[in-house]
Amino acid sequence: MRAALLLAAVLAAASIGSAAGQMKLSNKPITGASEVRYFTAIDGLMDGDADVILKETRQGKTLTAATLDVCYPVAKGSDRKDRFVVNLAVSGQSLTGTTQSIGGKLPVSVKLTRKPIGDNFEFKGQISIGQTVTEVNSTDNSDLSEREFQENQTSDDGITPAPKDFTEVSPEAIGVRIKLDNAADFLKSLKGQDVEISLSSLAITCDVLRAGEQTITLSADPDRVAALIAKFKSMPGVVAAGWTTGIIEMDRTMRFSAAPWRDGDRLNRDKLASTIASVLAGALSAKPATSAWNSSNGKLKLTFKRPSELYPSLSLTDTIEVTALVASEKPAGSDRLILWVGSPVITTTDETSGPALILANDASGDEEGAQKDDNGLLDALVRGFKAQRWDADKSAWK
């Protein structure tokens, strides 16, 4: 009997040990699991001007598949880009493949040797695009996991379709994200229209080529922006349209009652321009010279003149240019208006009769005086319009 009990205990202990061993083995990573890794740079490729993404699929440490995505200038120093994407055949550490560039339709040939060195990798070989052959000799390249790569790819187009007010976006600024294939026709449709297109937004970057979408930024009179956004949303290829960042800086913006400055539903722009000019003339100790509203972007441009204090005996003249923007506080309309005023730009000239001095205006010479004038300018406008300033610490109007 005692022998039977002893045998049962030994068998039970063995069973528990076996189960524990099995549980321990099950917690180990499965050998040979497929993993995707990325290289987002291959140093020195095309004189360092190429934007590269090499996607690798590995089974353990063995490379099983690779795709090379290269975006590059069509010519040295050019802003125009072309791109090719090629699936590479893997033979040991040799990567080869052929394709055609997407824009120029040029033949592409890739022959690379990949060599692990510690935790990093070395790439050597050649990439041919048309008649141009680029030698690749790149060392010390590190890779990223799928999660790390995707985190680096996130981007914000800055478009807000329905902002609650104009504290984060600007009332004159429009952003339109559109399919790249439709972008040219969209831009052509704006010819002859009363809108301004940001030249920098026309650049077709590598991110644009890879996304297949371009974000175009425009400016228009704030009174027309809502209607334009509604129109743009219905146009072919438009993915998103709304307000975006523009000239408005909250530290140079004030808010005041709209009622005294409206004739029905429309702003009395003559009254606004006259009042702004009068207040600024007093603050700048200058006389109003010109005043004009820009129908394409809604900005008010004012100029003033005064005797320059730089060298009184020469009787020089300061011409001061100030840009302003007036709009409803909110896209849907409001009983409040906002007024943004840019920093004054001062140019000094000799406007005396007879032969005149030719003066070279430089920013450094006017910085201190312009800043002194600027401080009084904003305070004067706040008083003149009985306005509120923005409190950046509290993110609210004072």
C-alpha beads as a LAMMPS data file, in Angstrom:
LAMMPS data file: protein, C-alpha beads

398 atoms
397 bonds

1 atom types
1 bond types

-500.0 500.0 xlo xhi
-500.0 500.0 ylo yhi
-500.0 500.0 zlo zhi

Masses

1 110.0

Atoms # bond

1 1 1 0.000 0.000 0.000
2 1 1 2.764 2.422 0.959
3 1 1 4.599 1.546 -2.259
4 1 1 1.487 2.285 -4.319
5 1 1 1.047 5.697 -2.675
6 1 1 4.706 6.544 -3.267
7 1 1 4.386 5.650 -6.965
8 1 1 1.296 7.872 -7.313
9 1 1 3.127 10.836 -5.740
10 1 1 6.092 10.418 -8.084
11 1 1 3.795 10.295 -11.126
12 1 1 1.900 13.427 -9.967
13 1 1 5.124 15.370 -9.474
14 1 1 6.338 14.354 -12.904
15 1 1 3.037 15.436 -14.432
16 1 1 3.226 18.867 -12.750
17 1 1 6.843 19.318 -13.854
18 1 1 5.950 18.389 -17.422
19 1 1 3.046 20.889 -17.473
20 1 1 5.241 23.625 -16.046
21 1 1 7.844 22.903 -18.708
22 1 1 5.223 23.113 -21.431
23 1 1 3.915 26.426 -20.070
24 1 1 7.429 27.853 -19.981
25 1 1 8.067 26.859 -23.602
26 1 1 4.803 28.450 -24.756
27 1 1 5.941 31.871 -23.499
28 1 1 8.951 31.934 -25.818
29 1 1 8.682 33.860 -29.094
30 1 1 7.773 31.691 -32.040
31 1 1 10.936 31.224 -34.048
32 1 1 10.701 32.258 -37.683
33 1 1 7.797 34.710 -37.190
34 1 1 7.397 37.232 -40.015
35 1 1 8.413 40.824 -39.173
36 1 1 8.352 44.061 -41.187
37 1 1 11.165 46.606 -40.751
38 1 1 11.844 49.946 -42.469
39 1 1 14.830 52.032 -43.487
40 1 1 13.885 55.687 -43.981
41 1 1 17.299 56.773 -45.214
42 1 1 20.200 55.363 -47.173
43 1 1 23.007 57.836 -46.614
44 1 1 24.578 59.425 -49.672
45 1 1 22.061 58.166 -52.209
46 1 1 21.871 60.681 -55.111
47 1 1 24.145 63.129 -53.281
48 1 1 21.867 62.962 -50.262
49 1 1 18.931 64.481 -52.181
50 1 1 16.854 61.285 -52.396
51 1 1 14.009 60.532 -50.000
52 1 1 14.131 56.764 -49.442
53 1 1 11.892 54.153 -47.830
54 1 1 13.093 50.554 -47.907
55 1 1 10.527 48.103 -46.559
56 1 1 11.819 44.670 -45.579
57 1 1 9.988 41.512 -44.580
58 1 1 12.073 39.133 -42.487
59 1 1 11.590 35.582 -41.260
60 1 1 13.721 35.643 -38.155
61 1 1 16.998 37.090 -39.417
62 1 1 16.390 35.954 -42.987
63 1 1 15.261 38.584 -45.490
64 1 1 12.333 37.258 -47.557
65 1 1 11.001 40.346 -49.393
66 1 1 11.879 44.017 -49.961
67 1 1 10.316 47.077 -51.598
68 1 1 12.316 50.206 -52.391
69 1 1 10.504 53.561 -52.676
70 1 1 12.730 56.435 -53.853
71 1 1 11.652 60.052 -54.420
72 1 1 14.252 62.326 -56.004
73 1 1 14.781 65.632 -57.901
74 1 1 14.295 65.267 -61.669
75 1 1 17.570 67.195 -62.077
76 1 1 20.240 68.321 -59.641
77 1 1 18.973 71.343 -57.715
78 1 1 15.453 71.068 -59.184
79 1 1 12.338 71.517 -57.038
80 1 1 10.413 69.055 -59.226
81 1 1 10.342 65.474 -57.994
82 1 1 9.961 62.050 -59.569
83 1 1 9.561 58.707 -57.850
84 1 1 9.868 54.992 -58.395
85 1 1 8.684 52.004 -56.373
86 1 1 10.247 48.615 -57.081
87 1 1 9.708 45.176 -55.551
88 1 1 13.161 43.655 -55.127
89 1 1 14.043 40.023 -55.706
90 1 1 15.961 38.637 -52.719
91 1 1 18.796 36.182 -53.181
92 1 1 20.750 35.872 -49.955
93 1 1 21.953 39.428 -49.347
94 1 1 21.522 40.490 -52.994
95 1 1 18.558 42.758 -53.873
96 1 1 17.677 43.337 -57.534
97 1 1 14.733 44.725 -59.463
98 1 1 13.563 46.806 -62.413
99 1 1 10.677 49.231 -62.848
100 1 1 9.767 52.576 -64.414
101 1 1 9.743 56.026 -62.787
102 1 1 6.221 57.265 -62.145
103 1 1 6.551 60.779 -63.568
104 1 1 9.227 60.639 -66.265
105 1 1 8.523 57.004 -67.293
106 1 1 12.282 56.318 -67.266
107 1 1 13.625 52.756 -66.925
108 1 1 14.935 51.996 -63.422
109 1 1 17.345 49.221 -62.441
110 1 1 18.412 48.421 -58.869
111 1 1 21.315 46.168 -57.839
112 1 1 22.181 46.272 -54.147
113 1 1 24.091 44.141 -51.679
114 1 1 22.849 44.270 -48.111
115 1 1 25.202 43.385 -45.259
116 1 1 24.343 43.330 -41.520
117 1 1 27.060 44.916 -39.366
118 1 1 26.179 44.584 -35.700
119 1 1 22.775 46.199 -35.194
120 1 1 23.085 48.251 -38.377
121 1 1 23.296 47.541 -42.110
122 1 1 25.496 48.399 -45.067
123 1 1 24.198 48.848 -48.631
124 1 1 26.408 48.823 -51.733
125 1 1 25.633 48.690 -55.443
126 1 1 24.039 50.750 -58.209
127 1 1 20.746 52.420 -59.039
128 1 1 20.193 53.389 -62.681
129 1 1 17.483 55.837 -63.757
130 1 1 17.428 56.334 -67.513
131 1 1 21.052 57.016 -68.497
132 1 1 22.054 58.156 -64.997
133 1 1 23.857 55.648 -62.787
134 1 1 24.217 56.299 -59.065
135 1 1 26.774 54.395 -57.029
136 1 1 25.536 53.311 -53.609
137 1 1 28.034 52.953 -50.771
138 1 1 26.095 53.537 -47.567
139 1 1 27.106 52.311 -44.124
140 1 1 25.687 52.539 -40.616
141 1 1 21.983 52.404 -41.545
142 1 1 19.501 51.629 -38.756
143 1 1 15.981 50.286 -39.197
144 1 1 12.566 50.967 -37.633
145 1 1 9.722 48.743 -36.526
146 1 1 6.306 48.962 -38.190
147 1 1 4.945 50.944 -35.230
148 1 1 7.869 53.389 -35.203
149 1 1 7.556 53.908 -38.950
150 1 1 3.802 54.586 -38.824
151 1 1 4.230 57.056 -35.952
152 1 1 6.672 59.025 -38.105
153 1 1 4.232 59.088 -41.031
154 1 1 1.383 60.876 -39.245
155 1 1 0.739 64.381 -40.544
156 1 1 -1.883 67.098 -40.131
157 1 1 -3.056 69.121 -43.124
158 1 1 -4.159 71.927 -40.767
159 1 1 -7.651 72.106 -42.301
160 1 1 -10.593 72.788 -39.976
161 1 1 -13.930 72.348 -41.798
162 1 1 -16.064 73.991 -39.079
163 1 1 -14.071 76.067 -36.538
164 1 1 -16.026 77.536 -33.640
165 1 1 -14.128 80.831 -33.992
166 1 1 -10.985 82.370 -35.440
167 1 1 -8.596 81.865 -32.540
168 1 1 -6.891 78.773 -34.059
169 1 1 -7.423 79.401 -37.783
170 1 1 -7.475 82.569 -39.865
171 1 1 -10.651 84.034 -41.433
172 1 1 -9.077 84.673 -44.849
173 1 1 -7.139 81.376 -45.146
174 1 1 -8.510 78.327 -46.984
175 1 1 -6.974 74.869 -47.156
176 1 1 -8.011 72.371 -49.845
177 1 1 -6.737 68.792 -49.814
178 1 1 -7.222 67.257 -53.245
179 1 1 -6.253 64.137 -55.151
180 1 1 -3.040 64.797 -57.054
181 1 1 -4.612 63.724 -60.342
182 1 1 -7.252 66.468 -59.936
183 1 1 -5.010 69.233 -58.569
184 1 1 -4.016 70.786 -61.900
185 1 1 -7.637 71.086 -63.099
186 1 1 -8.644 72.562 -59.735
187 1 1 -5.912 75.203 -59.963
188 1 1 -6.805 76.047 -63.559
189 1 1 -10.428 76.602 -62.454
190 1 1 -9.179 79.400 -60.168
191 1 1 -7.821 81.479 -63.048
192 1 1 -9.529 84.858 -63.101
193 1 1 -11.033 84.232 -59.644
194 1 1 -10.624 86.725 -56.796
195 1 1 -8.399 84.470 -54.674
196 1 1 -4.691 84.323 -53.874
197 1 1 -2.859 80.990 -54.066
198 1 1 0.113 80.330 -51.808
199 1 1 3.038 79.600 -54.106
200 1 1 4.703 77.304 -51.561
201 1 1 1.622 75.051 -51.480
202 1 1 2.078 74.283 -55.200
203 1 1 5.282 72.338 -54.531
204 1 1 4.753 68.628 -55.210
205 1 1 6.875 67.163 -52.437
206 1 1 7.788 63.539 -51.804
207 1 1 5.058 63.330 -49.147
208 1 1 2.550 64.570 -51.746
209 1 1 3.713 62.018 -54.314
210 1 1 3.438 59.169 -51.815
211 1 1 0.062 60.252 -50.426
212 1 1 -1.351 60.999 -53.871
213 1 1 -2.935 64.119 -52.344
214 1 1 -1.884 67.772 -52.244
215 1 1 -2.932 70.486 -49.791
216 1 1 -3.337 73.840 -51.527
217 1 1 -3.677 76.994 -49.441
218 1 1 -5.508 80.094 -50.622
219 1 1 -6.554 83.498 -49.309
220 1 1 -9.819 85.301 -49.994
221 1 1 -11.966 88.072 -48.562
222 1 1 -13.314 86.666 -45.249
223 1 1 -16.863 87.552 -46.344
224 1 1 -16.556 85.096 -49.258
225 1 1 -14.565 82.296 -47.645
226 1 1 -17.505 80.198 -46.375
227 1 1 -19.126 80.171 -49.838
228 1 1 -15.814 79.275 -51.497
229 1 1 -15.225 76.389 -49.090
230 1 1 -18.711 75.025 -49.809
231 1 1 -17.995 75.279 -53.547
232 1 1 -14.587 73.628 -53.278
233 1 1 -15.995 70.671 -51.326
234 1 1 -18.145 69.721 -54.317
235 1 1 -15.309 69.816 -56.870
236 1 1 -13.780 66.607 -58.326
237 1 1 -11.043 65.023 -56.252
238 1 1 -11.430 67.287 -53.203
239 1 1 -10.904 65.251 -50.040
240 1 1 -11.245 68.094 -47.506
241 1 1 -11.743 71.863 -47.516
242 1 1 -11.942 74.357 -44.682
243 1 1 -10.220 77.157 -42.836
244 1 1 -6.528 76.940 -42.000
245 1 1 -3.759 79.052 -40.458
246 1 1 -3.036 82.403 -42.092
247 1 1 -1.945 85.902 -41.147
248 1 1 -3.888 86.140 -37.884
249 1 1 -1.644 86.178 -34.814
250 1 1 -3.626 86.406 -31.613
251 1 1 -1.094 88.642 -29.863
252 1 1 -1.748 91.250 -32.571
253 1 1 -5.528 90.770 -32.684
254 1 1 -8.339 92.531 -30.821
255 1 1 -12.105 92.029 -30.528
256 1 1 -14.872 94.645 -30.433
257 1 1 -18.614 95.149 -30.995
258 1 1 -19.700 94.790 -34.647
259 1 1 -22.874 96.912 -34.529
260 1 1 -21.257 100.368 -35.066
261 1 1 -19.350 99.077 -38.089
262 1 1 -22.098 97.408 -40.075
263 1 1 -24.640 98.619 -42.605
264 1 1 -27.178 95.814 -42.430
265 1 1 -25.308 92.567 -42.990
266 1 1 -22.281 94.188 -44.617
267 1 1 -19.234 95.797 -43.067
268 1 1 -18.919 99.539 -43.577
269 1 1 -15.380 99.298 -44.878
270 1 1 -15.011 102.994 -45.607
271 1 1 -15.810 103.806 -41.979
272 1 1 -13.481 101.063 -40.707
273 1 1 -10.600 102.169 -42.943
274 1 1 -11.067 105.826 -42.007
275 1 1 -11.123 105.067 -38.280
276 1 1 -8.143 102.709 -38.378
277 1 1 -6.160 105.251 -40.410
278 1 1 -7.042 108.069 -38.022
279 1 1 -6.038 106.081 -34.921
280 1 1 -2.794 104.889 -36.487
281 1 1 -1.900 108.358 -37.753
282 1 1 -2.086 109.638 -34.191
283 1 1 -0.078 106.721 -32.805
284 1 1 2.586 107.046 -35.494
285 1 1 2.702 110.857 -35.510
286 1 1 2.153 110.659 -39.260
287 1 1 -0.339 111.738 -41.933
288 1 1 -2.518 109.196 -43.806
289 1 1 -1.374 108.813 -47.417
290 1 1 -3.229 105.910 -49.047
291 1 1 -5.851 103.343 -48.081
292 1 1 -7.036 100.321 -50.100
293 1 1 -8.862 97.024 -49.492
294 1 1 -7.536 94.025 -51.412
295 1 1 -10.465 92.150 -52.977
296 1 1 -8.421 88.921 -53.327
297 1 1 -7.428 88.492 -49.691
298 1 1 -9.572 91.009 -47.777
299 1 1 -6.580 92.879 -46.336
300 1 1 -6.534 96.613 -45.775
301 1 1 -3.274 98.306 -46.765
302 1 1 -2.580 101.723 -45.264
303 1 1 0.352 104.031 -45.810
304 1 1 1.417 107.066 -43.796
305 1 1 4.108 109.730 -44.157
306 1 1 6.038 111.756 -41.621
307 1 1 9.334 113.663 -41.368
308 1 1 12.175 111.303 -40.544
309 1 1 14.064 111.939 -37.306
310 1 1 17.073 110.022 -38.553
311 1 1 18.967 113.080 -39.877
312 1 1 16.713 116.166 -39.470
313 1 1 18.810 118.559 -41.566
314 1 1 18.314 116.351 -44.644
315 1 1 14.478 116.613 -44.453
316 1 1 14.009 112.917 -45.206
317 1 1 10.570 111.263 -45.242
318 1 1 9.410 108.074 -43.522
319 1 1 6.759 106.120 -45.416
320 1 1 5.029 103.660 -43.081
321 1 1 3.024 100.729 -44.422
322 1 1 0.560 98.867 -42.197
323 1 1 -1.587 95.870 -43.162
324 1 1 -4.825 95.046 -41.325
325 1 1 -7.616 92.471 -41.562
326 1 1 -11.168 92.812 -40.227
327 1 1 -13.558 89.854 -40.008
328 1 1 -16.393 88.395 -38.017
329 1 1 -15.229 86.657 -34.865
330 1 1 -16.810 83.371 -36.034
331 1 1 -17.387 81.738 -39.444
332 1 1 -21.157 81.644 -38.953
333 1 1 -21.329 85.324 -38.042
334 1 1 -21.194 87.098 -34.700
335 1 1 -22.011 90.356 -32.968
336 1 1 -18.256 90.818 -32.535
337 1 1 -15.526 91.649 -35.034
338 1 1 -11.821 90.919 -34.824
339 1 1 -9.104 93.248 -36.068
340 1 1 -5.583 92.066 -36.783
341 1 1 -2.842 94.610 -37.481
342 1 1 0.600 93.715 -38.803
343 1 1 3.859 95.275 -37.732
344 1 1 4.556 98.596 -39.483
345 1 1 7.154 98.587 -42.246
346 1 1 9.116 101.844 -42.471
347 1 1 10.948 103.047 -45.580
348 1 1 12.979 106.251 -45.526
349 1 1 13.430 108.265 -48.729
350 1 1 14.509 111.700 -49.881
351 1 1 11.398 113.399 -51.293
352 1 1 12.800 116.926 -51.310
353 1 1 12.665 118.919 -54.558
354 1 1 15.679 118.846 -56.832
355 1 1 18.398 116.169 -56.804
356 1 1 17.644 113.483 -54.197
357 1 1 19.735 111.169 -52.090
358 1 1 19.472 107.485 -53.028
359 1 1 19.059 105.604 -49.764
360 1 1 19.418 101.870 -49.148
361 1 1 16.853 100.861 -46.546
362 1 1 17.948 97.987 -44.323
363 1 1 15.868 96.257 -41.651
364 1 1 18.530 96.535 -38.953
365 1 1 18.472 100.307 -39.119
366 1 1 14.736 100.525 -38.444
367 1 1 14.149 97.664 -36.035
368 1 1 14.365 99.642 -32.808
369 1 1 12.260 102.572 -34.016
370 1 1 9.638 100.303 -35.600
371 1 1 9.268 98.336 -32.378
372 1 1 8.828 101.540 -30.373
373 1 1 6.085 102.713 -32.771
374 1 1 4.450 99.297 -32.757
375 1 1 3.894 99.213 -29.017
376 1 1 1.836 102.398 -29.022
377 1 1 0.014 101.418 -32.215
378 1 1 -1.788 98.397 -30.738
379 1 1 -2.696 100.172 -27.511
380 1 1 -4.124 103.095 -29.479
381 1 1 -6.350 100.789 -31.542
382 1 1 -7.641 99.045 -28.424
383 1 1 -8.693 102.398 -27.013
384 1 1 -10.110 103.658 -30.314
385 1 1 -12.311 100.582 -30.832
386 1 1 -13.027 99.911 -27.144
387 1 1 -11.608 96.486 -27.850
388 1 1 -10.392 93.454 -25.922
389 1 1 -6.958 91.875 -26.265
390 1 1 -6.187 88.147 -26.256
391 1 1 -4.807 86.587 -23.058
392 1 1 -2.446 83.835 -24.254
393 1 1 -2.001 82.409 -20.736
394 1 1 -5.741 81.874 -20.269
395 1 1 -6.585 81.344 -23.971
396 1 1 -9.435 83.827 -23.621
397 1 1 -10.284 87.449 -24.316
398 1 1 -9.336 89.850 -21.542

Bonds

1 1 1 2
2 1 2 3
3 1 3 4
4 1 4 5
5 1 5 6
6 1 6 7
7 1 7 8
8 1 8 9
9 1 9 10
10 1 10 11
11 1 11 12
12 1 12 13
13 1 13 14
14 1 14 15
15 1 15 16
16 1 16 17
17 1 17 18
18 1 18 19
19 1 19 20
20 1 20 21
21 1 21 22
22 1 22 23
23 1 23 24
24 1 24 25
25 1 25 26
26 1 26 27
27 1 27 28
28 1 28 29
29 1 29 30
30 1 30 31
31 1 31 32
32 1 32 33
33 1 33 34
34 1 34 35
35 1 35 36
36 1 36 37
37 1 37 38
38 1 38 39
39 1 39 40
40 1 40 41
41 1 41 42
42 1 42 43
43 1 43 44
44 1 44 45
45 1 45 46
46 1 46 47
47 1 47 48
48 1 48 49
49 1 49 50
50 1 50 51
51 1 51 52
52 1 52 53
53 1 53 54
54 1 54 55
55 1 55 56
56 1 56 57
57 1 57 58
58 1 58 59
59 1 59 60
60 1 60 61
61 1 61 62
62 1 62 63
63 1 63 64
64 1 64 65
65 1 65 66
66 1 66 67
67 1 67 68
68 1 68 69
69 1 69 70
70 1 70 71
71 1 71 72
72 1 72 73
73 1 73 74
74 1 74 75
75 1 75 76
76 1 76 77
77 1 77 78
78 1 78 79
79 1 79 80
80 1 80 81
81 1 81 82
82 1 82 83
83 1 83 84
84 1 84 85
85 1 85 86
86 1 86 87
87 1 87 88
88 1 88 89
89 1 89 90
90 1 90 91
91 1 91 92
92 1 92 93
93 1 93 94
94 1 94 95
95 1 95 96
96 1 96 97
97 1 97 98
98 1 98 99
99 1 99 100
100 1 100 101
101 1 101 102
102 1 102 103
103 1 103 104
104 1 104 105
105 1 105 106
106 1 106 107
107 1 107 108
108 1 108 109
109 1 109 110
110 1 110 111
111 1 111 112
112 1 112 113
113 1 113 114
114 1 114 115
115 1 115 116
116 1 116 117
117 1 117 118
118 1 118 119
119 1 119 120
120 1 120 121
121 1 121 122
122 1 122 123
123 1 123 124
124 1 124 125
125 1 125 126
126 1 126 127
127 1 127 128
128 1 128 129
129 1 129 130
130 1 130 131
131 1 131 132
132 1 132 133
133 1 133 134
134 1 134 135
135 1 135 136
136 1 136 137
137 1 137 138
138 1 138 139
139 1 139 140
140 1 140 141
141 1 141 142
142 1 142 143
143 1 143 144
144 1 144 145
145 1 145 146
146 1 146 147
147 1 147 148
148 1 148 149
149 1 149 150
150 1 150 151
151 1 151 152
152 1 152 153
153 1 153 154
154 1 154 155
155 1 155 156
156 1 156 157
157 1 157 158
158 1 158 159
159 1 159 160
160 1 160 161
161 1 161 162
162 1 162 163
163 1 163 164
164 1 164 165
165 1 165 166
166 1 166 167
167 1 167 168
168 1 168 169
169 1 169 170
170 1 170 171
171 1 171 172
172 1 172 173
173 1 173 174
174 1 174 175
175 1 175 176
176 1 176 177
177 1 177 178
178 1 178 179
179 1 179 180
180 1 180 181
181 1 181 182
182 1 182 183
183 1 183 184
184 1 184 185
185 1 185 186
186 1 186 187
187 1 187 188
188 1 188 189
189 1 189 190
190 1 190 191
191 1 191 192
192 1 192 193
193 1 193 194
194 1 194 195
195 1 195 196
196 1 196 197
197 1 197 198
198 1 198 199
199 1 199 200
200 1 200 201
201 1 201 202
202 1 202 203
203 1 203 204
204 1 204 205
205 1 205 206
206 1 206 207
207 1 207 208
208 1 208 209
209 1 209 210
210 1 210 211
211 1 211 212
212 1 212 213
213 1 213 214
214 1 214 215
215 1 215 216
216 1 216 217
217 1 217 218
218 1 218 219
219 1 219 220
220 1 220 221
221 1 221 222
222 1 222 223
223 1 223 224
224 1 224 225
225 1 225 226
226 1 226 227
227 1 227 228
228 1 228 229
229 1 229 230
230 1 230 231
231 1 231 232
232 1 232 233
233 1 233 234
234 1 234 235
235 1 235 236
236 1 236 237
237 1 237 238
238 1 238 239
239 1 239 240
240 1 240 241
241 1 241 242
242 1 242 243
243 1 243 244
244 1 244 245
245 1 245 246
246 1 246 247
247 1 247 248
248 1 248 249
249 1 249 250
250 1 250 251
251 1 251 252
252 1 252 253
253 1 253 254
254 1 254 255
255 1 255 256
256 1 256 257
257 1 257 258
258 1 258 259
259 1 259 260
260 1 260 261
261 1 261 262
262 1 262 263
263 1 263 264
264 1 264 265
265 1 265 266
266 1 266 267
267 1 267 268
268 1 268 269
269 1 269 270
270 1 270 271
271 1 271 272
272 1 272 273
273 1 273 274
274 1 274 275
275 1 275 276
276 1 276 277
277 1 277 278
278 1 278 279
279 1 279 280
280 1 280 281
281 1 281 282
282 1 282 283
283 1 283 284
284 1 284 285
285 1 285 286
286 1 286 287
287 1 287 288
288 1 288 289
289 1 289 290
290 1 290 291
291 1 291 292
292 1 292 293
293 1 293 294
294 1 294 295
295 1 295 296
296 1 296 297
297 1 297 298
298 1 298 299
299 1 299 300
300 1 300 301
301 1 301 302
302 1 302 303
303 1 303 304
304 1 304 305
305 1 305 306
306 1 306 307
307 1 307 308
308 1 308 309
309 1 309 310
310 1 310 311
311 1 311 312
312 1 312 313
313 1 313 314
314 1 314 315
315 1 315 316
316 1 316 317
317 1 317 318
318 1 318 319
319 1 319 320
320 1 320 321
321 1 321 322
322 1 322 323
323 1 323 324
324 1 324 325
325 1 325 326
326 1 326 327
327 1 327 328
328 1 328 329
329 1 329 330
330 1 330 331
331 1 331 332
332 1 332 333
333 1 333 334
334 1 334 335
335 1 335 336
336 1 336 337
337 1 337 338
338 1 338 339
339 1 339 340
340 1 340 341
341 1 341 342
342 1 342 343
343 1 343 344
344 1 344 345
345 1 345 346
346 1 346 347
347 1 347 348
348 1 348 349
349 1 349 350
350 1 350 351
351 1 351 352
352 1 352 353
353 1 353 354
354 1 354 355
355 1 355 356
356 1 356 357
357 1 357 358
358 1 358 359
359 1 359 360
360 1 360 361
361 1 361 362
362 1 362 363
363 1 363 364
364 1 364 365
365 1 365 366
366 1 366 367
367 1 367 368
368 1 368 369
369 1 369 370
370 1 370 371
371 1 371 372
372 1 372 373
373 1 373 374
374 1 374 375
375 1 375 376
376 1 376 377
377 1 377 378
378 1 378 379
379 1 379 380
380 1 380 381
381 1 381 382
382 1 382 383
383 1 383 384
384 1 384 385
385 1 385 386
386 1 386 387
387 1 387 388
388 1 388 389
389 1 389 390
390 1 390 391
391 1 391 392
392 1 392 393
393 1 393 394
394 1 394 395
395 1 395 396
396 1 396 397
397 1 397 398
